[in-house]
Amino acid sequence: MATERLAGVAEGIIADGRLEQSEVEAFYKALVRASQTPSPVVITLLEKTEEILADGVVDVDEARELFDLLQKFVGDDSELGELAKPTNLPLCDPAPAVVLEGKNFCLTGTFEFGNRKSCQTAIADVGGRVTSGVTKSIDYLVIGHYVTSSWKHEKFGTKIEQAMEYRDRFGRPKIISEAHWRQSLESH
């Protein structure tokens, strides 16, 4: 998978704790090759790296910003358990109104609300249904609160990527955070 190869390249160039101009340029070339297989992760990294290289010079602040981004991308141990920033998750923006009754939900990630069974029960109690996988018929993909910034490399990352593809092609599912889902559940 292109993102896994890129993660390996990223790990290599940040291993010494700093980024040099030549490393950023080499990473950019790897991103261009990887962009042949479109992925939201690759596109985001490509856009950021193009922005940094636009003037031909990688200054100290740009190097630090890209270094931090690459650490998050590769899932540095210090990032484990940290919540992904909203910009790292493909949540619908603005967050949509959530209708619970009669709607189909898919859950991914680890939830603050409780284990998967308790989340499924809460949805069923208000008349919703839960599916185990992303299909064209789901209305909402709910991303659990405890998602690390390395979600792209986790098993549940495939659900997110599939949901993004369906959302782009068919207008659904809506991708929402656990916090938004819980707010809808509490106001029901």
C-alpha positions in Angstrom: 0.0 0.0 0.0 1.3 3.5 -0.9 0.7 5.0 2.5 2.7 2.2 4.2 5.7 2.7 1.9 5.5 6.5 2.5 5.4 5.9 6.3 8.6 3.9 5.9 10.2 6.8 4.0 9.0 9.3 6.5 10.4 7.2 9.4 13.7 7.1 7.7 14.0 10.9 7.1 12.9 11.8 10.6 15.0 9.2 12.4 17.8 11.7 13.2 15.4 14.2 14.7 15.7 16.8 11.9 14.8 17.5 8.3 17.2 18.7 5.7 16.2 20.4 2.4 17.3 17.3 0.4 15.2 15.0 2.6 12.1 17.2 2.0 12.8 17.1 -1.7 13.2 13.3 -1.7 10.0 12.9 0.3 8.2 15.1 -2.2 9.3 12.8 -5.0 8.0 9.8 -3.1 4.7 11.6 -2.6 4.4 12.4 -6.3 4.9 8.7 -7.1 2.4 7.7 -4.4 -0.2 10.1 -5.7 -0.8 7.9 -8.7 -2.9 5.9 -6.2 -5.1 8.7 -4.8 -5.4 8.6 -1.0 -6.6 11.4 1.2 -3.5 11.0 3.3 -1.1 11.2 0.4 -3.0 14.2 -1.1 -2.8 16.1 2.3 1.0 15.4 2.6 1.6 16.3 -1.0 -0.2 19.6 -0.7 1.7 20.5 2.5 5.1 19.6 1.0 4.3 21.5 -2.2 3.5 24.5 0.0 6.8 24.2 1.9 8.8 23.8 -1.3 7.0 26.6 -3.2 9.7 29.2 -2.6 12.6 26.7 -3.1 13.8 26.9 0.5 12.8 24.9 3.5 13.2 27.3 6.5 13.5 26.2 10.1 9.8 26.7 10.9 8.7 24.8 7.8 11.0 22.0 8.6 9.7 21.8 12.2 6.1 21.8 11.0 6.7 19.0 8.4 8.7 17.0 10.9 5.8 17.2 13.4 3.4 16.2 10.7 5.5 13.3 9.7 5.8 12.1 13.3 2.0 12.1 13.5 1.8 10.3 10.1 4.1 7.5 11.2 2.3 7.2 14.5 5.3 8.0 16.8 4.9 6.3 20.1 4.5 9.7 21.8 1.3 10.1 19.8 -0.4 6.9 20.9 -3.5 7.7 22.8 -3.5 11.3 21.7 -6.7 12.4 20.1 -6.4 13.1 16.4 -6.9 16.7 15.6 -10.1 17.4 13.6 -8.0 18.3 10.6 -6.6 14.8 10.6 -10.0 13.2 10.4 -12.3 13.4 7.4 -15.3 14.5 9.5 -18.2 16.3 7.7 -17.8 20.0 8.1 -20.1 21.5 9.2 -21.2 18.6 11.3 -24.6 17.4 10.0 -27.8 17.0 11.9 -28.0 13.4 13.1 -31.2 11.5 12.8 -31.1 8.4 14.9 -34.4 6.6 14.4 -34.5 4.3 11.3 -30.9 5.2 10.3 -27.9 2.8 9.7 -24.7 3.4 11.6 -21.2 1.9 11.4 -18.8 2.3 14.3 -15.0 2.5 14.0 -12.2 3.1 16.5 -12.3 3.0 20.3 -15.2 4.8 22.1 -15.2 6.8 25.3 -18.9 6.0 25.6 -18.0 2.4 26.3 -17.4 -0.9 24.5 -18.8 -1.6 21.1 -21.7 -3.5 22.5 -22.8 -0.6 24.6 -22.6 1.8 21.7 -24.7 -0.6 19.5 -27.3 -0.9 22.3 -27.6 2.9 22.6 -28.2 3.2 18.9 -30.8 0.3 18.9 -32.5 1.9 22.0 -33.4 5.0 19.9 -34.4 3.0 16.8 -31.2 3.0 14.8 -29.4 0.0 13.3 -25.7 -0.8 13.4 -23.8 -2.6 10.6 -20.3 -4.1 11.0 -18.9 -2.7 7.8 -19.2 0.3 5.5 -21.7 -0.2 2.8 -23.6 2.1 0.5 -26.6 1.8 2.7 -25.1 3.3 5.9 -26.1 6.8 6.8 -23.4 7.6 9.4 -19.9 6.4 10.1 -19.1 7.3 13.8 -15.4 7.6 14.6 -14.6 6.8 18.2 -13.1 9.4 20.5 -9.7 7.6 21.0 -8.3 7.7 17.6 -4.6 8.3 17.2 -3.3 10.5 14.4 -2.0 7.3 12.7 -5.5 6.1 11.9 -4.5 5.7 8.3 -2.4 2.7 9.3 -4.8 1.1 11.6 -7.3 -1.6 10.8 -10.2 0.8 11.2 -8.6 3.2 8.7 -10.0 1.1 5.9 -13.5 1.8 7.1 -12.8 5.5 7.1 -11.3 5.4 3.6 -14.2 3.3 2.3 -16.7 5.8 3.9 -14.8 8.7 2.3 -15.0 7.1 -1.1 -18.8 6.4 -0.8 -19.4 9.9 0.6 -17.6 11.4 -2.4 -19.5 9.2 -4.9 -22.9 8.9 -3.3 -23.2 11.8 -0.8 -23.2 9.4 2.2 -22.4 8.2 4.7 -21.9 11.3 6.8 -18.7 10.9 8.8 -19.1 12.2 12.4 -17.2 12.2 15.6 -18.2 10.2 18.7 -18.8 13.6 20.5 -21.3 14.7 17.8 -23.0 11.3 17.9 -23.3 11.5 21.7 -24.7 15.0 21.6 -27.4 13.8 19.2 -28.0 10.8 21.4 -28.4 12.9 24.6 -30.7 15.4 22.9 -33.0 12.6 21.6 
